[in-house]
């Protein structure tokens, strides 16, 4: 199957960090909240205008409402097929879990495209 790799660190001794690999099956990863990192250098010539879309994503017992930014508008079935083996970024997200009253609000998260069971766009009042 598909695997993803992450670096883990642990303190072996004061002041010394030992790095080791953590291997996780991609299908077992549901949500990823990125850690704070140094921002990469942006090359303006590589940027393209993107069209925002407010969507609802169902993932097992999770429901995520948030914004995705599309390079091109394509049919949702084609979009869902295209993201099946990768993560998609969702901004201004609200994450709900079945049976939990309060949603988790998150500025940015990554969603495993292989876990999406339903996807639909919602209208945003201007």
C-alpha positions as CSV (number, residue, x, y, z in Angstrom):
1,X,0.0,0.0,0.0
2,X,0.9,3.7,0.0
3,X,3.0,4.9,2.9
4,X,3.9,8.3,4.1
5,X,7.1,9.1,6.1
6,X,7.5,11.6,8.9
7,X,10.5,12.5,10.9
8,X,10.2,12.1,14.7
9,X,12.6,13.4,17.2
10,X,13.2,12.5,20.8
11,X,15.5,13.8,23.5
12,X,18.2,11.2,24.1
13,X,20.2,13.5,26.3
14,X,19.9,17.2,27.2
15,X,20.7,19.3,24.2
16,X,20.9,16.3,21.8
17,X,18.1,15.4,19.4
18,X,17.9,12.0,17.8
19,X,15.9,11.8,14.6
20,X,14.2,8.6,13.5
21,X,11.7,7.6,10.8
22,X,8.0,7.0,11.5
23,X,6.1,5.1,8.8
24,X,2.3,5.3,8.7
25,X,0.0,3.8,6.1
26,X,-1.5,6.7,4.1
27,X,-5.0,5.2,4.4
28,X,-4.7,5.4,8.2
29,X,-4.0,9.2,8.2
30,X,-7.2,11.2,8.5
31,X,-6.4,14.8,9.3
32,X,-3.1,16.6,9.5
33,X,-2.5,19.8,11.3
34,X,0.9,21.3,10.1
35,X,3.5,22.4,12.6
36,X,5.0,25.9,12.5
37,X,7.9,26.0,10.0
38,X,10.0,28.6,8.3
39,X,8.0,29.8,5.2
40,X,9.5,28.7,1.9
41,X,10.8,31.2,-0.6
42,X,8.0,32.1,-3.0
43,X,8.7,32.5,-6.7
44,X,6.0,34.8,-8.1
45,X,6.2,33.4,-11.6
46,X,5.0,30.0,-10.3
47,X,1.8,31.4,-8.7
48,X,-1.5,31.0,-10.4
49,X,-4.8,32.6,-9.6
50,X,-7.1,30.1,-7.8
51,X,-10.9,30.1,-7.4
52,X,-12.1,29.6,-3.8
53,X,-15.0,27.2,-3.2
54,X,-16.7,26.5,0.1
55,X,-17.2,22.8,0.5
56,X,-18.4,20.1,2.9
57,X,-16.3,16.9,3.1
58,X,-17.5,13.7,4.8
59,X,-14.7,11.4,6.1
60,X,-16.0,8.4,8.0
61,X,-17.3,10.0,11.3
62,X,-15.8,13.4,10.5
63,X,-17.5,16.3,8.6
64,X,-15.3,19.2,7.5
65,X,-16.6,22.5,6.2
66,X,-14.0,24.8,4.7
67,X,-12.5,26.6,1.7
68,X,-10.5,24.8,-1.1
69,X,-8.8,26.8,-3.8
70,X,-9.1,25.5,-7.3
71,X,-6.7,26.2,-10.2
72,X,-9.4,25.2,-12.6
73,X,-13.1,24.5,-12.2
74,X,-13.7,20.9,-13.0
75,X,-16.6,18.5,-12.3
76,X,-16.5,17.4,-8.6
77,X,-16.4,13.8,-9.6
78,X,-13.1,14.5,-11.5
79,X,-11.8,16.5,-8.6
80,X,-12.6,13.7,-6.1
81,X,-10.9,11.1,-8.4
82,X,-7.9,13.3,-8.8
83,X,-7.3,13.8,-5.1
84,X,-7.8,10.2,-4.2
85,X,-4.1,9.5,-3.6
86,X,-3.0,12.8,-2.2
87,X,-3.8,15.4,0.5
88,X,-5.9,18.5,-0.2
89,X,-5.6,21.7,1.7
90,X,-8.6,23.2,3.4
91,X,-8.6,26.7,4.9
92,X,-11.0,28.3,7.4
93,X,-12.1,24.9,8.4
94,X,-14.7,23.7,10.9
95,X,-14.3,20.0,11.8
96,X,-17.2,18.1,13.4
97,X,-17.2,14.6,14.8
98,X,-20.3,12.5,15.2
99,X,-21.7,12.9,18.7
100,X,-19.5,15.9,19.7
101,X,-21.4,19.2,20.0
102,X,-18.5,21.6,19.6
103,X,-16.6,21.8,16.3
104,X,-12.9,22.2,16.0
105,X,-12.0,25.5,14.2
106,X,-8.8,25.4,12.2
107,X,-7.2,28.0,9.9
108,X,-5.6,25.4,7.8
109,X,-5.5,21.6,7.6
110,X,-4.7,18.9,5.1
111,X,-7.3,16.2,4.3
112,X,-6.4,12.7,3.0
113,X,-8.2,12.5,-0.3
114,X,-8.6,8.7,0.0
115,X,-10.8,9.1,3.1
116,X,-13.4,11.4,1.5
117,X,-16.8,9.6,1.2
118,X,-18.8,12.7,0.2
119,X,-18.0,16.1,-1.2
120,X,-20.3,19.0,-2.1
121,X,-20.1,22.7,-2.6
122,X,-22.2,25.1,-0.5
123,X,-23.3,28.6,-1.5
124,X,-21.6,31.5,0.3
125,X,-23.7,34.6,0.9
126,X,-21.9,37.7,-0.4
